[in-house]
Structures are given as C-alpha cells and as structure tokens.
Amino acid sequence: LATTAADAAAVTAPWTHEPELRTTGRKHLLRRRLADDEPAHLELATRAAAITLRVPQLPRRELERVAIACTQSTLAQVGIVLGASGFAAVPAEAASLQLVDVPATALAELLQRRTVHNLDLRRAPAWHDPAILRQLAALPLREAWLSPWHLDADGTAALATWRELRFLGVCASSPMALYETRGLPTAGAKFGDAALQALGAAKALDQLVLAGVDASDDGLASLARLPLRQLHLAHCPRVRGASLARLDSLVRVSWMDMPIDESALARLAALPKLTTVFLRPQSEAPAISLVPLANAASLEDLRIVGPLRTEDLPKLAELERLRSLRLAPMGALTIAELAPLAKFPSLQRLGIVGLDATLRRQLQELLPRAQIGDEAW
C-alpha cells in the first residue's frame, strides 16, 4: 500500500486491533480502528512516536477480514476467554487461559479443562470469590494472576489449597506494564498483610509478584517458611525492606517505585543466594548510595533505572561474579564517569538506555569482551 506519514491525530474512540510488529528485536504496534460508525484509522506506534498512516483508497473490507482472523488467532494462541461463550474460541488442550468478563456460572466448563496450569483472573472479578477459588484446586494449576482489588485474605486462603501453585501474581497491570507504569494507586486494594499471612500456607510457592497491594514488611515476613526464589515488588509504599532478612531463599528481587534506602540495600546484599536485582526507586527520590550492594557476593545481574551515583562504581567492582549491568540513568553519562567499569572482573554485558554511537564505541574499546547495548531489560 502506498502510505504517507503525518503527526498522529487525536483519537477519541478506542483502537479495535493492536497487532505487534517485531523488527530486529524491537516491538511496534500497528493500531487499527475499524468501527462501523467511524472512519477507519491506521497508526504505527513506536517507542519514539505515534504516526498516523494515511492510505489512499483504504481497503476496509480486506482489513476487516484480516482483523477478524487476527482476533481469532490471538484468542486461540494466547488463550483469551471472552464472556460467557468465550471458551469455544480456545483449544480444549490450552495450557494457559485469561478470563475476561467471564461469569462464574462458567466454572463447570473450566473444570473440564484438565490441561490448564496457568490461569489469569485479573479481569474476571467474580472468580475471586473464595468458594470459586477452592473449587479451582481440582485443576493442576501452577501459575495464577489475580487482582489486588478483588482478592482478599479469604480468597488467598483458598488459593493456598492449590497444592501445585508455584507462581502467584497479584497485580492489576500486565507484567510488562510494571516496567513502564509509575504511581500505581494502592488505596482500596483488598490484598494486604492478612492476605500474605494466609498465603504462608502455599507450601510450593517460589515466585511472587506484588504490585499495588496494601501490604507491609510484617506481611512479607510471614512468608519466611516458603521456598521463595523470586520476589517482584512494585508500587507497595508500605514495604521498606525490613522483611528481606527473613526471606533468605531469594535468588531474584525486583524493587520498583517504592521507598528504598541504604539499609534496605544492605539487607538485599546479605541474602546468601541472591543473583539478580532490579531497582527502580520512586521517580522523585534522589540517587542513593549503591555501596551496600558491593557485599552481595553472589550477585550476577544488576539493573538500575533512575539516578545513578557514578562515584559508587569503583566499589561495585568488588562484585566478582557480576556478569550483567544494565542502567537507565536520568541524565547522560560520560566515558570518564564509566571508566571504573574496566575494573569489573567478570562483566560480559552492559546496557545503557540512551546510549549514543560515540559512547558505545568508547565503551567497546574500554570493555572489548563485553556485549554493549542500549536497553535496560
């Protein structure tokens, strides 16, 4: 199609389709709005901008056929169940299901699907009822996503009866949105310390994602008996890090948009099995010293989004096992500030958001054996 690009115009109606386009590892969206009572619109959304595509003689009928095919394919491949009759669009052998506006009266249909091990209920409020959750224990569910707005302590106690549950995400957003969204509200969230205490009975749980929950360190400390290996926290303002000392089985920790200080970093560094840390402090917080992390003897992968104190880099060179360092600083960095990286004994991968060609070349000369990139995750 012959196309021309122009600045994106304001769109009042929602996009009906957003298929992903991937080129050389980067993701873009080709947005389409094909409503009966609206003119058809196309837009290409990239990281840098949204561009309206103006197509002479837009083949609307052909686009509608493609859109329908894309929708059917997406529902089947991703396992999205839309509404009361949505199970028919998803293969019977699907291992993962996302329920969207599905009434709880469809419970019997779900219980017939014995191959499901990953279940996303965040957009199915009725399924957060404790009685429903207890019945779902009949399925071999190992992974679950639920909403902090609907999951309370009683519902969490029901979840703990799922004998094979290893991963739980309590989060209103998609996983990637955690990395892109700031300021998620917690007021009104039902999931709090009482729910975490109930979760302590989920004996197989080893991965936990909490975002926008009304929990504190007291609640997290009640998980000390679990074999937790991964803990991802975002937008949990009452968590300050005191509970980390109790969770000594942790291998990976993400800490996003929450208060953090040197004492919390010291507790992180003291975790004996810790290999991976992702830090994104609150956007308004000043840069804090990373020196306490130099004591994390097993740390292999460190990712930091936010202000960076480059004067701490010489101390971090003591991390003998650190192989990957990814940074998204608030401002531009110079080769002089990054020169201490040459003393990192095991560094194999360096990512810096906003890296220009000149700095990339200088870093490659500084670290000839390392892979240099411009992405933080």
N, C-alpha and C positions, 0 to 999 in steps of 0.2 A: 504494500500500500504506500502511496505517496503521502508523506506526512510533513508537517511543519511544526515547529515547537514555539510556544509562547509562554509567558508567565502564567502560572496556574490561576484560574479564576476562582472566586469564592463558590463553594459548593454547599447548598443548603440541604439537599437530600443525601441520605447515606449511600455509600457505594454498595452495589449489589454483588460484585465479584472482585476479589483481590488475588489473582494467581501470582505466585512468586516466579521471578526470572532470576536465574543464577548465572553470572558470568565471571570467570576467573576467581571463583571463591567469594564473590560479593553478591549480596541479595538485593533485588529491587522488587517493587510491586507494580504490576500493570493493573491499575484500578479501572473498573468499568461500572457505569450506572446505566442499567437497561430497564427502566421502569416504563410501564405502559403510558403513563400520563406525563412523562418528562422526556425532553430531548436526550438522545444517547450521548454519553461523555466518555472520553478515554483520558487517562492521566498516567504518566510514568513517575513513580515516587522513588527517589534515590536518597542516600544519606544527605546529599548536599541540597537537594531542592525537589519540589514537585513541579512537573512540567505538563501542561495541557497539550495533548496531541490533537491537532486539527486535521481531519481526514476528509478530503472531498468525496462526496458520494459514499458515506459510511455504509458498509454492507450490514445493516442492522439484523436482517434475518439470519445471515450466516453467523454473526456474532452471538445471537441468541442461541443457536444450536450448539456453538462451542461452549457457551456459558452453562447450558444445561448439562452437557457432557462433563464439563469440569466439576460442576456441583456433584453430580452422581459419582464421579470418580473419587472426589475428595471425601464424600461421606463414607464410601466403601473402604478406601485405603486408610483413612485416619480413624474410622470407627465412630463417627459422629451420629448420634441418635437424636433426631429432631421430632419432638412432640410424641403423642401417643402412638402413632403408627410408624415411627422412625426406625424401629428395629428391622423392618422389612428391607431397608436400603443397605444394611450392613451384613456382610457374610456371616453365616452361622458359626464359623470357626474363628472369628475375630478374637485376638488376644487382648486388645485394648478398646475401651469404649469411653466416649464422652457423652454424657446425657445432658441435653439442652431442652428445658421446658417439658420434660417427660413427667407425666403424673405418676404418683406412687402406685396407682392401680395397675401399672405395667410390671410390677415386681415379679409376678409369676413367669412372665416372658423372659426376664433377665435371668432368673434362677435356672432356666433351662439351658443357658449358655455356659457349659462347664469348662470351656477353654479360656474364659476371661480371667486374666490375672492383673490387669491394670484398669482401674475404674476412676473416672473423673466426674465428680458430682457437684462441682462448684456452681454450675448453672442449673441445678435441679434441687431447689430448696426443700421440697417435700421429702427427699431421700435422706435428709439429715436427721430425721426422726429416729430416736433410739430403737424403737421397735423394728423399723425397717433395717437399720444397720445390723441389728442382731441376726436377722434372717439372712443377710448377705454373708454371714460367716459360713454358710453352706458352700460358697464358692471358693476356689483356690486363689483368693486374692492376695497378691504380694505387694502391690503398689496402689496408693489411693491419693486423690486430691479432693479436698473439701474446703468449704468457705468459712472463714472466721466469723462471718456474720450470722451463720446458721448452726455451726457446730458448738455445742455446749459441753459441760462436764459429763452429763448423762450420755450424750451421743458418743463422746470419746471413750467412755467406759464400755459402750457397745463395740466400738472399734477394737478395743483391746482383746475381744473374744476371737478376732480373726487370727488364727494360730500361725498363718504363714506371712502375716504382714511384716514387710521389711522396710518399706519406704512410705512415708506419710508427708504430704504437703498440705499445709493449712494456709491458704493464700488465695486472695480474690483475683489476682492477676495471673497471666501466663508466666511460665518460667523466665522467658527472655525479657518480659516487661519488668522483672525485678531489677535488671541491669540498666533499664532505660528510664524508669519512673522514680521520681523523688516525692517525698511528702505524703505517702500513703496514710490516710487517717485511720486511727485505731478506736476512736470514740464509737461506742455502740457494738464493738466486737464482742461476741459471746465467749470466744475462746480465750481463757485466761489461766491463772495458776491452778484453779481447781481442775480444769481440763488436763493440764500437764500432769498433775498428780494421778489422775485416772489413767493417763497414758503409760504410766510407770508399770502397768500390768502387761503391756505388749512386749512379751519377752524376746521376740525375734527382731524387733525394730532396730535397724542400724543406720538409717538415713532419715533425717528430719529437716523439713523446710518450714519456717515460720515467718510470715510476713503480715504486718498489720494486725497482730494479735495483742491483747491486753494482758501480757504476761510479764513476769519479773524474774530476777535471779532465783528467788525462792522456788518458783515453779520449775525452772530448769534444773535446779539441784535435785529435785525429786526423780530425775531420770538417771541418776548415778548408777543404778543397778542394771541399766540396759546396755547392750553391746554397741552403743552408738559409735559409728565411724565417721559419719558426715553430719555436720550441723550448719545449716544455712539460715542466717537471721537477717531480716530486713524490716525497717520501719517498726521496731519494737523499742520505743523510747524508755521503757522502764527496766530494760536489761542493760546493765553496766559492766558485766564481766566477772562479778564475784563468784558466779556458779561454775566458771570454767575449771577451777581447781578440782571440782568433784567429777568432771567428765573426762577422766584420764584415758579413755579408749579412743578419743577423737583423732582422726587422721587428716580430715579436711574441714576447714572452718571458713565461712563467708560471713562478713560483718558489714552490712550496708545501711547507710543513712540512720545511724544510731550513735549515741554518745560513746566516745572511746578515749581513753587516756593511757598514760604510760603504765599504770598499774594493771589495766586490762591486757595490754600487750605483754607485760611480764608474765601474767597467768597463761596467756597463749603460748609463750616461749617455753614454759615449764611443762607443757604437755609432752609426754615421752615419745608418742608415736606420730606427732604432727608432721605432715609432709607438705601440705598445701594451705595457703592463707590468701583470701581475697578481702581487701579492705577498701571500703568507700565511706569515709566519715561523712557526717552531716555537711551539707553544702556550705553553711555559714561558719563552720568550725575552722579555726586556724590550723596550720600544719603542726603536728605533734612529733616528738622525737621517736624515731624508729629504732633507736639504740637497744631497747629491751629485746627486740627480736633477734639480735645477734646471738642470744643464748639458746635459740631454737636449734639444737644440734642436728635434728633430723629433717629440717626444712629443705624442700627441693624446689618448690614453686611458690613465688610471691607475686601478687598482683595488687597494685595500689592505684586507686582512682581518686584524685584530689591533690591538694597542695603537698609538695614534696620538699623536705629539707635535704638538699644535696650534701650538706655537711655531715650527714649521717652515713653516707655511702662507704667511707673508709672503714667504719665499724662493721657494717654489714658484710664486708669482705671476709669476715671471720666465719661466715656460713660456708663451711667446706663442702656441703652437699647441694648447695643451691645451683640448680641447672637452668631454671627459667625465671626471668624477671620481666614483668610487664607493667608499664606505667602509663597513666593518663593524667599528666600534670596540668595544673591550672594555667600555667604560662609556658613560654618557650624555654628550652634548655640549651645550654651551650656545650661544646665538646670539652671545655675546661672544667665545667661542673661535673661532667660524666666521666672524666679521666680516671677516677678511682675504680671504675668498673674493670679496668685492665688487671686489677689485682684479685678479682673474684676467681678462685681456683678452678671451679667446675662449670662456669656459665656457658651454656650451649645455645640459649635462646633469649633474645632481647626484643621486646616490643614497646614502642613509644608512640602513643597517639599523636598525630600531627607532625610526624617526622618528615622533614623535607629532604630533598635529594642530597644537599650538601652535607647535612648532619649524618645522613645514612652512610654516605661514603666515608666520612671521618670515623664513624663508629665501626665500620667494617675493617678499616685499617687498624683501629685500636683493638678490635676483637676478631682477628681473621678466621677463627674457627667457629664463631657463633653465627647463628641464623638471626638476621636483623629484619624486623618488620615494623608495621605501624598500627597494630591492633593490640588492645589491652586484654582481650579474652577471645 
